[in-house]
Structures are given as C-alpha cells and as structure tokens.
Amino acid sequence: MPRGRYSLHDPHDHTPLAEEHFHCAPGPSGWRYVSQLTTPSGDPAGSVDLALDDLGRPIRLELHASGWQVRGAALDGVTWVRTDPTGVHATEGNVRAHAFTGASPAFLIATARLLRLTPDASATRVRLVAFTDPVLAPRTLDQSWALITRETHATDNGPLAVEEYQVTALDTGEQHAVHLSGDVILSAPGIELEDLESPPSVFA
C-alpha cells in the first residue's frame, strides 16, 4: 500500500498550493485512493476519496474543498451531486464522459488505468469532467493520451517500471508529460512526489 506525500503548485509560476498526504492500494474489485490536503501553512484544505472498478471506471468519488462537497460515480456517463458549504443547496450533473479529473494526482493514475495504453498504440481521446478549485466547479474537457515509453529502472528495492505519457488538451493544443509508476505519480505539471514510504503497487 503506497503511502506518501505530494506537493501541489501552480504549474506556471510554481506558487505552492497544497500538500496532499495519500495512501492507495489495489483490491479484489479495483483500486482506491484516499488523501487529505493541507494548505502551505498546514491548515486542512480538503480531501479526496476515489474508488475504481477493475476496468478503471470510477465507482465512487467524494471530494471536499472550501466547504463544498462532490459525490460522483460512473452512471450513464458520469453523474455527480455538488453540495454548497451550507448544506442547503445541492445540484446534480450528468455528462456523457468517461471519468472525472481534478488537481489531485489520483485522477492522472485513474485515467491511465482506464485507458490501459500500450507504447505502440495511437493516441486515445478521452472526455473528462474536471472539478476545479476552490469550489469544485464542474467543467467538461477533452484530452488526448499517448503512452510514449515504458521502461524498467533498477532500484535498491528491485526493478521499477516507469511509464511516460503525453497528455494533450484538445481545446488549446497544450501538451505535457506525466511520469507514472504503478499507482504513484513520479512527476507531472504542478505535482511533485515529496515522500514515499513504500514502493508503488504493481497492477496485474
């Protein structure tokens, strides 16, 4: 069960945004990621709880940020309920999309699990619903994912398989690289792995 800490920052000016303390693990029916976020000063800033089935589809998502809450799942595309900080107003949304995304590294891992790309495959288009900080506002976006390389590196704890993905935002054409090992993001725009207490999980 990987457990560790990511630092999140603005990918353009590198302003620190949050620290994300996480643990995740594959299980008999899929994969689950749970994290708590804190501000750079150490105050609570929200949480992420994401569970995938064995095909990589989101069977449960719960997000908290700035008093807002989102609960979602794959249902007729993806469906979610967003509740305001007072708990009085809740709005439901549904989009013909493949999965969810957001600032958490969990979503990059989840998308890679969903697509299951191979290095010789062409880029794959995916439609995602993003929940953007600070109020978890939903936004539908389209991306293209391609697996560029899959390499194995020797480490003190045994071989480490590392995958490099090229992710393209189809509305702007902006491209960036995501480096992933099992269920841990090694590097991505706005994300740095600061601490890892155990090796990444190896998926079958």
C-alpha positions in Angstrom: 0.0 0.0 0.0 1.9 3.1 -1.2 1.7 5.9 1.3 3.3 9.3 1.0 3.1 13.0 0.2 2.8 15.1 -2.9 3.3 18.9 -3.1 0.9 20.7 -5.4 1.9 24.0 -7.0 0.8 26.3 -9.8 2.4 24.8 -12.9 3.1 28.3 -14.4 4.6 30.3 -11.6 5.3 27.5 -9.1 3.3 29.1 -6.3 2.7 26.5 -3.6 -0.9 25.5 -3.4 -1.2 22.4 -1.1 0.3 19.3 0.3 -1.5 16.0 -0.3 -1.0 13.1 2.1 -2.2 10.0 0.5 -2.4 6.2 0.6 -3.7 3.9 -2.1 -4.0 0.2 -2.9 -5.4 -2.2 -5.4 -8.1 -4.5 -4.0 -10.2 -7.5 -5.2 -12.5 -5.3 -7.2 -10.3 -2.4 -8.3 -8.2 0.4 -6.7 -8.8 3.0 -4.1 -7.0 6.3 -3.3 -7.6 8.4 -0.2 -5.9 11.6 0.7 -6.0 14.7 3.0 -4.9 18.1 1.7 -3.4 20.9 3.8 -2.5 24.5 2.8 1.2 25.5 2.7 0.7 26.8 6.3 -0.6 23.4 7.4 -4.4 24.1 7.7 -6.9 21.5 6.4 -7.8 22.1 2.8 -10.0 19.2 1.8 -9.9 15.5 0.9 -10.1 13.0 -1.9 -11.6 9.5 -1.9 -11.7 7.8 -5.2 -12.5 4.1 -5.9 -12.2 2.4 -9.3 -13.5 -0.9 -10.5 -11.2 -3.4 -12.2 -11.8 -1.8 -15.6 -10.7 1.6 -14.2 -14.2 3.2 -14.1 -15.0 5.5 -11.1 -17.4 3.6 -8.9 -17.2 6.2 -6.1 -15.8 9.7 -5.8 -16.0 12.0 -2.8 -14.3 15.4 -2.8 -14.2 18.1 -0.2 -12.8 21.6 -0.6 -13.6 25.0 0.9 -16.8 23.6 2.5 -18.0 22.3 -0.9 -18.6 18.6 -1.4 -18.9 16.4 -4.6 -20.1 12.8 -4.7 -20.0 11.1 -8.0 -19.8 7.8 -9.9 -19.9 6.3 -13.4 -23.6 6.2 -14.2 -25.0 7.0 -17.7 -21.6 8.5 -18.4 -20.6 10.2 -15.2 -23.1 11.6 -12.6 -22.4 13.8 -9.6 -24.1 15.8 -6.8 -22.4 19.0 -5.7 -23.4 20.5 -2.3 -22.6 24.0 -1.1 -21.0 24.8 2.2 -24.3 25.5 4.0 -25.5 22.0 3.0 -28.8 23.6 1.9 -28.4 23.6 -1.9 -27.4 20.6 -3.9 -27.1 20.4 -7.7 -26.9 17.2 -9.8 -24.9 16.9 -13.0 -24.5 14.3 -15.7 -22.3 14.3 -18.7 -21.5 11.6 -21.4 -17.9 11.4 -20.2 -15.5 8.6 -19.4 -14.3 9.7 -16.0 -13.5 12.5 -13.6 -10.4 14.6 -13.2 -9.0 17.4 -11.0 -5.9 18.7 -9.3 -5.2 15.5 -7.3 -2.6 13.1 -8.7 -5.3 10.4 -8.1 -7.0 11.4 -11.3 -4.0 11.0 -13.5 -3.5 7.5 -12.2 -7.2 6.7 -12.7 -7.2 7.9 -16.3 -4.1 5.8 -17.1 -5.8 2.8 -15.5 -8.9 3.4 -17.6 -7.2 3.7 -20.9 -4.6 0.9 -20.5 -2.5 2.2 -23.3 0.5 0.4 -24.9 3.6 2.1 -26.4 2.7 1.1 -29.9 -0.9 2.3 -29.8 -2.1 5.6 -31.3 -3.2 8.5 -29.0 -6.6 8.0 -27.4 -9.2 10.7 -26.9 -10.9 10.8 -23.5 -13.7 13.1 -22.2 -13.4 14.1 -18.5 -15.4 16.1 -16.0 -13.0 18.3 -14.0 -13.8 19.7 -10.6 -11.8 22.9 -10.2 -10.6 24.5 -7.0 -11.5 26.3 -4.9 -15.3 25.5 -5.1 -15.2 22.2 -7.1 -16.9 23.8 -10.1 -17.5 21.1 -12.8 -16.1 21.6 -16.3 -16.1 19.1 -19.2 -12.9 18.8 -21.2 -11.4 16.6 -23.8 -7.8 15.3 -23.7 -5.7 13.0 -25.8 -3.4 10.5 -24.1 -0.5 8.6 -25.6 1.9 6.2 -23.8 5.4 7.3 -25.1 7.7 4.9 -23.3 7.6 2.1 -20.7 11.0 1.5 -19.1 12.3 -0.5 -16.1 14.8 1.0 -13.8 16.9 -0.8 -11.2 16.5 0.5 -7.6 17.5 -0.6 -4.1 14.0 -2.1 -3.7 14.1 -4.0 -7.0 13.0 -3.1 -10.6 10.8 0.0 -11.0 8.6 0.2 -14.1 8.1 3.8 -15.2 5.7 5.0 -17.9 5.8 8.3 -19.7 2.5 9.7 -21.1 2.0 12.6 -23.4 -1.3 14.4 -22.5 -2.8 17.0 -24.9 -5.5 19.4 -24.0 -7.7 19.3 -27.2 -9.2 22.8 -26.7 -5.8 24.5 -26.5 -3.3 22.0 -28.0 -1.1 22.4 -24.9 0.9 19.3 -24.2 2.6 18.0 -21.0 4.3 14.8 -19.8 3.1 12.6 -17.0 5.6 10.0 -15.4 3.9 7.2 -13.5 5.0 4.1 -11.8 2.2 1.7 -10.8 -0.2 3.8 -8.8 2.3 6.7 -8.0 2.9 9.8 -10.0 6.6 10.5 -10.2 6.2 13.9 -11.9 3.6 15.9 -13.7 2.8 19.6 -14.1 2.0 21.1 -10.8 2.8 17.8 -8.9 5.9 16.7 -7.1 6.3 13.5 -5.2 8.0 14.6 -1.9 7.9 11.4 0.2 7.0 7.7 -0.5 7.1 5.2 2.4 6.6 2.1 0.3 7.0 1.1 -3.4 4.2 1.6 -5.9 1.7 -1.1 -6.4 2.2 -3.4 -9.4 -1.0 -3.9 -11.3 -1.8 -7.2 -13.0 
